[in-house]
Amino acid sequence: MTAGVRDQRERPLGVLRLSLTARCNLACPYCLPDGQEPPGLLSLEQRLAVIAAAVALGVRSLRLTGGEPLLHPGLEALISAAARLRRPPDATGTGLDEIALTSNGALLSAERARALRAAGLDRLTLSLDGASGQAVAAMAGLAGGAAAGEALLAKVLDAIAHARAAGFDPARGQLKLNAVIQRGRNDDQLLPLADLARQQGVELRLIEFMDVGNRNGWRPEAVLSAAEMVERIGARWPLEPLGRPAHGTAGRWRYRDGGGAGPGGGGADLAVVASVSEPFCGDCNRLRVTADGIAYTCLFATPGSGLDLRPRLAPGAPTDALREALANLWRRRSDRWSEERQAAWASGAPAATRHAEMAYLGG
Ligand code: SAM
């Protein structure tokens, strides 16, 4: 019996973040994809086998990511097939409760939004790191300056409208905006972004700049803490805390004046992901599998430390080899990298600095 597998710290497996590609159509300096796809990408059938094995071990939530997942031509087919692993509402036992996607939204046409919804996508999170052309261009690594940033901003606003028209309801937590905030780079966008999200009626999820990868020039001084983000926004629009749900990544807040996503089923108005200042390794339930089939149990893992699933996905491999490999990986897991970084800082010791790249691991 492997469902409900737990790691060395008694953390259950609950979420699978599956990266579909390491390529991206943007070049955000805080992520900096190198444009290279790793060799040996998994096929649709192999990805389904990974999802099915993870579901058998207790995964309830599937998040498709990258790189930019809208670049993947088989995205809708994968979602339709994964939707067959869904658990009926209120049923006990294994099965998926939700299929989610993280995207920068630049390629989300009205037709694509409808196709994703029809395929069975439940939730969509779009990334946008500024509310002005200049800021968007700088954060997305666009060469064309403010004009290019304005064009991308317009595309993301269109993407929000297309997603809403396709049935993704922000008041029910089905459509959200992600923004990475870097001190001294786009922290002047905090209030404009909050204003934009309030006008659009979507939850804004503010993410601390994380030390994922080795190319983004991360340094502690560039981190604006979640507490400071909340303080600055709360000074303009008073906020009330809703807490961080078990196994969740974000502390959630509601605007006291009723602005924001609104009081629908389970959504928040504002959320902050404090991975650096207030690590939440203690109840992390996320497994990541890269586009080429390497399984990692931590976003801050060192390159090469993942488990290669491909031998277990090869033709003729025993049917339960994959599930057993994932179960053993999870049972052995004891990582708590973000907490260790904090402890190292507190003791003045340098934290390990080699991390796999975000665009490869899947954010
Ligand atoms: N391309 C898609 C997108 O832009 O949403 C999906 C992949 S991206 C890696 C997923 C999320 O990770 C995005 O919201 C992005 O802003 C965030 N991200 C990437 N690098 C980060 C970093 N160093 N610190 C914090 N968040 C980061």
Boltz pocket constraint, residues with backbone or C-beta under 6 A from the ligand:
constraints:
  - pocket:
      binder: B
      contacts: [[A, 24], [A, 30], [A, 31], [A, 65], [A, 66], [A, 67], [A, 68], [A, 69], [A, 102], [A, 103], [A, 104], [A, 125], [A, 126], [A, 127], [A, 178], [A, 179], [A, 180], [A, 207], [A, 208], [A, 209], [A, 210], [A, 211], [A, 212], [A, 216], [A, 358], [A, 359], [A, 362], [A, 363]]
      max_distance: 6.0
